[in-house]
C-alpha cells in the first residue's frame, strides 16, 4: 500500500468533449466590443450572441438545434442605437430576453413562434423589441433576471447604479448606488440578495429590497476586473480576480461574515485574462473559463473548500462563454454541463462535460432535482418582501421524454434536521443511568466482620509487595508440612522473609482461609503481634483465652500509631544490601505459648523498622548531595568549555556525569 487515499466523488472523472467544426455554429460576426461581458447567453432552446453590426446595435438569436454553417443573411434583433453589451434570457420563459446597450437603454424582446434561420426567403425581417426601459444616464453593461421571482430584472450602468425593474409595469422601483462602475452581479437562489463587484475593488452584498448593502468588504486587490457568482442555495459566494502581482485568484466568501475569504485567496496562475465563474448547483461544481485562453477548469465544492477536479484544454482561445441551464443537458449521454465558447469571433463551439459511465439507464445519483420553469413568486409578491425557492423538476421525466415533473422539496432543508439534537438526549440518559448503580451498592453494604471471624496475619498486607511465584511456592511448601523448618530463598529481603515466617503460626491455621484478606487492619496487627510473641518467646507457658484477648487489645493501640510507618517501610522493599535475619520455625506446642506481659519483642521490632527508615533516609540524603555535586560540576564544565580541555573530552565527561545522575536517580 502506498498510503495514498483518493477522495470519493461522482464527478472526479468528468471530462470535456469538444465538437467538430461541422457541428458548431459557424459563419458568425461576433461583436468585437471591449466591454467585459460574457458575449454569449444560452437556454435549452436558443443562443444569443452580441453582433458586430453597423448603423446601431444588434444581437443574434440562434436556435440551438440549427448547427453548421449559418446563412449570410439572418434576422437580427435590432433596436438599440449603439452596440449591445449584454443579454440575458428569462429563467421562466425561454423565448423572452433582455438586452443592455451602450445607448443607456434596456430593451425587452420576444422570440417569434417558430423562429428559424434556415428559410428560403431572400430577405428576413429583423425582430423589434416589445418594451423599452429607460432611466440610466450611461451605458448599460449588465442585465440579469431574478432566478426566483417572475419579471424582475436588474441592470447595471456606468452611472454607478443598479436598477431593479418591474418588467410588467415597465418601471424601476428600487435602486442600488455604488461608488464606481459595476463589473459583475449575481442573485441568490431565492432572489432576495444580490452580490456585486465594482472597479473600486469592493465586494458588496445587498439586501435588494432595502436599497443598501448589508456588507461592504475589500475584494481582490488587483487592478483588473473581478467577477462574482452566488453558489446556488448555499450562503457562499465565489469570486475571481487578480492580486497586486497580477496573479489570478479564486476566493470563497461566507455572506454572514465576509470580512475575508475562507482560507484566503487561492492563486490559480499568472495568465492575464479574466476568469468567468459558473456555478452548477446540481453537481456542486464551479467552472472557471478564462478570457483569452482556451482552458476551462472545474472544481467540486466540499467542506468549504474547492477540490480541483480537472481541466478542459484547447488551443483555441475564447472571448465569451455561456453555460446551459441544467434542465437542457443531454441526460442520455450522462452530460452534466454544456458550455458554448466563441472562437476567433467567427463561430461558437459547444463543449460537453460528461461523466464516463456505460449504463444505459437514467443515472439519478448525478442528476438531482433542478430548477424548473415555474417561478416561486410574482413581481408584486417579491416587492412585498416574499422569499422562496423556485420549484424543482425531476430530470428522470426529461430523460423519458415526458413533461418535466415537479418535485416538491422543502425550501429550508436545515429545519428538517433541527429535531435531531433533542432526540439524542434520551440516549445520553441511558448511558448516564449505569453510573448510579455503584452508589446504590455502596449504600447497601453489610455490617463489618466480627473479630473472631477475621483474625489473620500481616502476610495479607505483605503479600502485595512479594512476588506471586515465590508466594505460590511457599503455600505449596506449607501444605506439604506445616510444622517443618523451611529455608527461605536467598533473594528475599529481611522484612519479607520475616513476614512470611509468621504466616505459618498455628493461630492462622485455625482460621478460615477466606477471611485473611478481608480482615481489618487492627485484626491483622493482632495476628501479627501474636505471631511475633510466639517466635520471640518460644519457652513461655501457654496463655488462656482471656489473657490472649487482653494482649491483643494492648497491642492494637500501639500498632495503629505505627501503621503508616509499617506501610511505607514495606512499600519501599528495602534494598538487599541490608543484613538478613532468619527466624527459625518453632514446634506447635511452643508457638501457642505466649506471655501477655512481654512487650519487649514488639518494641524491638518497631525499633528495627525505625532504624531501617533512618538508614534509608541517610542513604537518600547522601545520594542527593552527590547529585548536587555532580550537577555543579557539570555546570562548571559547561561554563569553562573550550578553556582547558577539548570540546570532545568535555562532552564525554558531561555525558558520563549525566549518566551517573540518571543512574542515581533511578
N, C-alpha and C positions, 0 to 999 in steps of 0.2 A: 504494500500500500504506500502510495506516495504521500499520503496525509493531506491531499488537496480535496476540497469539497466544492461541488458545483451548486449554485443557488437554484432551487427549483422554480421554474417559471414555464408557463404555457407558451410564452411569446419569445423564448430565448433563441429560437431558430428562425424567426421571421426574416424573410429576405425580400429585397426589392426587385421586381421584374420589369425590365424596360419593354418598350413596344417598338415594333418595326416601323420604319418610316411610312409604309403603306397604310398602317393602322393609326397614324397620327392625324392631327387636324392641320393640314398644310395650306400653303398659299394665303397666309395672313399678313396683314400690315399692322403689327403691334405698335402701340404708341411708344415713342422714344422720350417722353417727358421725364425729367429728372426727379420729379416728386416721389418721395419714398412711400409707395403703397405696394399692395400685392399684385396689382395689374389684372389679375385673373380671379374670378369667383365662380363657384360651381355648385349645382344641386343635382339631384338624381335625373333631371330631365334636360337641363341647359347649362351651357358655359358662357359666361360673359367675359369679354376682353376689351380693354381700352384700345381704341382705334386711332391710328395715325391718319387724321382727316384734315383736309383743308377747308377754309371757309367756315370755321366753327368746330365745336367738339362733337364727338360721336363715340359710340361703343357698339360692338357687335355681339349678337347672341347666336350661339351655335348649338343646335340640338345635339345631345350627347351621343346619339346613335349614328350621326352622319359624319363618318370618318373618311379619311383620304384627302385628296386634293379638292379644295373648295372652289367654287366658281369665281371668276374675276369680278363680276358684278354681283353684289349681295346686298340685301336690305340692311340698313344700319338704323340704330336708334339715335336719331338726330333731334336737336332742340337747343342744346347749350350753345352759347356764343363763343366759348373758349374750350380749351382741352378738358376732357373728362379725366378726373384724377382718381376717382374711386367709385366702386359699385358694390351693392350688397343685395343678396336675394332674401326674400321674406322666408322665415323658417316654417311658416304655416300655409304658404301659397307659393308653389313652385313656379308660377308664371308672373309673380309680382316682384319688381326690382326697383331699387332706388339708386340714384347716381348723384355724385357731388362733382362740381366743376370749378375751374379757375375763375368763372364769372361770378362766384359767390352765391350760387343758387343750388337748391336741391330739387331734383325732378323725380317724379314717380311714374313708372311705366308698367304697362300690362302687355305681356307677350300674346299676340293674337292666337286664337284657337287654330290648331293645325299648322302652326308656323314651321316652315321648312326653307332650306336654302337651295334644294335641288328642284328647280322649276324650269319650265320651257319658256317662260315669258322673257322677252328681251330686256325689259326694264321692270324692276320691282320697286314698289313704293316703300319709302322709309317709314319707320314707326315713330309716332309722335307721343309726347308724354300725356298722361292722364291728369296730372296735377303738378303744380309748381309751388315750392315752399321758399319764400323769401324772408330775409331777416338778417343774414350775415352781411357784414360790410367788406369782408375779404374773401379770398378763395376758400372753398370747402374742400379740405384734404381727406376727410374720412367720414364715412357713413356706416352705421351699424344698427341693425334691428334688435329689439329686445327679444331674448330667447324664450321668455315665458308669457309675456303679455302681447296681445294682438295689436298691430298698428301703432306700436311705439317705436320711434326712430330717433337715434342720436346722431348728430352731425357736428364735427369739429372743424373749426375755421381758423384762418390766420388772424382773426381779431381776438384770439386768446379765449374764445368762448366755446362751450359745448351746449347746443340747444337740444332739448328733448321735445319732439314733435308728436302731437296727436294727429296721426295721418288722416283719420276720418274727418276731424274738424278742420284740418289744414292749418293749424296754428301751433305756435311754440308756447308751452305753458310753463316750462322750467328752463333755467339757465345756470350753467356751472362755469364760473370765471376762473381762469388760470393766470399765471404771471408770464407765460411765454407760449410759443406755438406747441400745440399738442402733437405728439409724434405717434401715439397709439392709444387705443382704448379697448376695453373688454368688459362684457357684462358677467355678473354672477349667474349661476344656473337658475335661480328663482327670479332674476331680473330686478332685484331691489338694490344691488350695489354695483358700482362701476369703478374700475381701476384705470388710471391713465398715467402715461409718461409724457414728459414735456422737455423742451430744449433747456430748461433751467436745471436739469439733472435731478428733478424731484419725482418721487413716486407718490401718487395721491390715490387714496381710497375714499370714494364718495358714497354717502347715503343719498342717492339721486334725488329723492323727493324732499330732502332737507336743504338742497342747494348749497351745501357747504361740505368741505372734506372732513371725514372722520379722522383721517391720519394723513400727515404730510411728512415724509421721511426722505433723506438723501438716497438717491438711487445709484446707478452706475456713474462713475466719476469721469469717464471718457468723453471726448468732445463729439463723437459720432452718435448717430441715432440709437435709441434703445426701444425695445418692444416689450409688451406685457400681455399675458394671456391668463384668464381665470381658469383654474383647474376643475371645471365641472362643478359637482356638488360638494367638493372639498372647500374648506375655508383656507385655501392656499392659492398663491399667485406665483407664476413663474415669469421671470424676466430675462431678457438677453440684452447685452450691451457691451461696452468696452471699458477697459481700465485706463488709467492715465498713461500707461505704456502701450496703449492700443492693442491689448490682448482681448480677444473675445471672451466674454464671461457669461455664465449661467447662474441665476440666483433663484432661491426658493424662499418665499415670504409667508409668514403667518399673519393673516389680516387682523388678528386680535392683538398682536403686539409686533408690529412691523418696524421696530427700531433698527434692526439689521437683519440680513438674510440668515436663514437657518444654516448653521455650519459654514457661514461665509460664502463668498463668491467662488464658483468653480471655473477655473481657467480652461477654455476649450482649445484655442490655438491662436495664431497671430495673423490670420487672414483678415483682410481689410473690409470684406463685405459684411453687411448687416445680417444677423441671424433672425429668421422669421419663425416664431414658435407656433406650433399647432398642438392642441390637446385632444386626445381621444379618450372620452370618459368610459367607454366600454372596456377597452383593454388596459386602461390606466397607463397609457404611454404618451410620452411627449416627443414630438418630431421637430427637429430643427433643420430648416432649409436655409442655406447661405446664399445671399445675393452675390453674383459674380463667380461662384464656384458651382460645380455640378454635384455636390455631395448632399445627402440628406441623412443625418444621423438620428437615431431614436433611442430613447431611454424609457425604462419602466419605473414608475413611482412606487416605492415601497418603504415603509417605516421612515417617512420624512426624508427620503433620500432618492436621488435619481440614479438607478442602476443602469449602466451602459449596456445596451443590447448588441447593436451592430450599426453598420453604416452602408448606405447605398452610394456607390461611387460611379461617377460618369465624367467623361471628358468634355461634355457639352455644358457650358455654364448656363445659369438661369438668372433671369431678372425678375420674374414673377412666378409665384407658386400659389396653388389653391388645393385644398383638400375637400373631398366629397363627404357629405354627411353620412353617418354610419348606416342609415336606412337605405343607401343607394349602392352598397358594396355587393359584390358577387359572392353570395354565400355558398354556391355550388363549387367554387374553386378555393374555398377557405381564405378568401380575401378579407383582411381585417381593415385595411385602409387603402385609399386610392388618391394619388396626387396628380396634379396637372402642372407641368412646368413649361415655361416659354423657352424656346431655343432659337437663338440668332434672330429674334424678333420676326420670325417668319412662320413658325409652326409651334403647336402645343403637343407635348408628348405625355401620354398617361403612364404612370408608374404604379404598379400594383404591389402592395405589401401582403405577402401570403405566408400563412402558417403551413409548413410542409406536412401534410397528412394524406394517407391513401384511402381513408374511409370515404365511402360514397353515400353517407347519410348525414343529416344535419348535425353539426358539432355545437351542441348547446353550451359547452364549457367555455368556448371562445367567443360566443355571441350572446352576451347578457342582454336583457331588455334595453332598448334605446329610445330616445326621444322621438315621438311621432309628429304628426302634422296638426294636432289639435292643441290650441293654446290653453294655458291654465286660467287665464282671466282676460277680460276685455280691457280696453284702454281706460274706460271710466273707472273700473274697479282698481286698476293699478294706480291711477292718480289719487284714489281714495285711500290708498295705503295697504291694499291686499298683497299678501306674499304667498306664493305656491309654486311647486314644481310642475312642469307640464306633464301630461300623461305619457306613459311609455308603451311601446308596442313590442310584441314578440316577433323576433326575426324568423322563427320557425314557420310562421304563416307566410312570410315573404318567400322563404325557401320553397314552400309548397305551391307558390303561385297564387295564393289566395289574397283576399283583402287583409291588410295589416290588422291583427287582433291586439286590442289594448290590454295591457297588464296593469292591474290596479295595485300599486305599491304605496306604502306609507311615505308621505313626503318627508317625514322626520324619522329615519330608521333608528337613531340612538335612543329615542324614547321607548322603543320596544325592549331595550336591554336594561332599562333602569331598575325593574324589579329584581334583577339577579342578585345585587348585594343583600337585599332583605332575605332572599331565600337561603343565603349562606349562613345566616345567623343561627338557625336550629342545628346546623352541623357543628358549629363551634360549641354549642351547649352539650352536644353528645360527647364531644371529646373532653369537655370540662367536668362531666359528671364522674368519671372514674377517679378523679383527683380527691373526691370526698371520701372514698372507701377507706384509705388508710386511717383517716381521722376517726372514723367510727370504730375501727378495730382497736385503736388505742384507748378509746374511752371505755370499752368493754373488757379491759384487761382484768384477769382474776387476781385473787389475793396472793401475796408473796409466799414462797415456800417456807415450811417450818424449819426450825433449827435442826431438828433431829433427822429430817429428810434430806437435808442439803449439806451435810458435813462432807468435806473433801479436803484436798491438799492444794498447795500453791502450784502444783505441777500443771494445772489447767492454765494458769496465767503464764508460767514459764514456757509452756509448750509453744506459745505464739512466737517465741524467739529461737526455737530449736528446730533443726532440720527435721522434716517429716519422715525421711527414710530412716534416720537414726532412731526416731521415736517409735517407728513401727518395729524396728529390731529389738528395742528394749521391751516392748509389750510382748513380743513373742518369747523373749527370754523369761519374763516374769511368769508367763503361762506355763512354761516348762518346769520351773522350780521357783516357787515364791519365797523360799527361805534360804536359798543358797547365795553365797557371795558372787556377784557378777562384776567382772572387770570392765570398767568404762573405757570407751575409745580414748586414745591419747590426744586426739584433736580437740576434745571438748574443753571448754574453759571451766574454771573452778566453780563459778556460780551455777552454771547449767548442770554440771555433774552433781553438785550438792543437792540441787532441787530435785533431780531425778532419783537420787538415792532415797530421798524422803518419801517419794511416791510409793515405795514398797512397804510402808508401815502397815501393820495389821488393822489399824484403825480405818484405813481407806478400804481395805479388802472387805470389811464388814458392810460397807455402804453400797447402795446400787450404783452401777457404772453410769447410768443416765443422769445422775444428779451432780456429777463432778463439775461439768462446765456450766451448769445453771446455778450453782451455789453463789450466794452473795459473797462480797469481798471479805466481810467480817468472818463468815464461816470458813472461808479458805484460809484466813490467817490463823483461825483457831486450830484447824487441822495441821497447819504448818508448825504452830507452836508445839502441839503435842508430838509431832514427828521429831522436832528439834530436841525436845526434852528426852525423848526415847533414845536418840542417837548419842547425846552428850552425857547422859547419866544412865548407863545400862544396868548398874548394880543397885538402883533404888528399888525399894519394895513396891508392889503394885498398889494403885490408888483405888479408892472407892469411887462410885459414880458421882457422888456429891462433891468429893474433892476435885474430880476432873472438871466438873462444871464450874467450880469456883476458880480454878486455874484458868479456864477459858475466858471467863468474864474479866479476870485481871489482865490478861494479855490483850484483850480486844482494844482497850483504850490506848495502850502503847503502840499497837500495830496500826491503828488509824492515823496516828501522828506521823509515822514514817511511811505512809502509803505512797506518797508522791516520790520519796527518795527511793523506795524499792522499785517503783515503775521505771524511773529514769535510769537506775543502775542496771536493771535487767534489759532495758531497751538498747542501751549503748553496747551491750555484749562485749564486755571488757576484752582488751587485746590479749592474745595468747601468751605474751611475754611474762605475765604475772605468774608467780609460783602456784602450782596445783596443790590442792588439798583433798585427799581422798578420805572418805568416811567408810569404815568397814561396816558391813551389814551385821545385824545382831540377831540372835535366836529369837523366836517368837515370844518366849516367856520373859526375856529381858526387855524386849521392845514395849511390852504392855505395862512395864513398871515405871512410874514417874513420881516425882515429888512435887507437890503443889507449891512448896515454899522456895524452890530453887529457881530463881530468875537470872542467875549469872550467865548461863549459856545464851539466853536471848539477848542480853546486853552485849555479850562478846560478838554475837552475830551482827547486831546493828553497828557496833564499833568497827567491825571489819568492813562493812559496807561504806561507812563514812570515810575510813582510811583509803579505800579504793577510789572513792569520789575525789578526795583531796589529791591523791596521786595523779588521777586523770586531769584534774584542773591544773596542777603544776606542769604536767606534760604539755597541755594545750597552751599554757602561758609561755612556756619556753619556745614552742613552735611559732607562736605569734611573734615573739621577739626576733626569732631568726628570720621569719618572713619580712619583718620590718627592716632588718639589717640588709637583707638581700635586695629589697626594693630600693633602699637608699643607695646601695652600691650600683644598682642598675641606673638610677637617675644620675649619679655622679659620672658613670661611664658615658652616658648619653650626652652630658654637657661637655665633657672633655674629649669627645670623639675627634680624632684627627690630630691630637696634640702629642700623645706619647706612643700609641700603638696604631697599627694599620686598621683600616675600617673593617677588613675581613675578620681579623682576630677579635676585634671588639664585638662584631656581630655574633661571632660564635660564642663569645663569653656571655653576651646578653641572652642568647637563646638558651645556653646552658643554665643560666640563673633562672630564667623564666620557667624552664622545665622543672627545676628543683622546687620553685614556688608552687607550680601546679601539682607536683608530687606530694608536697607537704599539705597542701590544701585538701587533696583527695584523701 
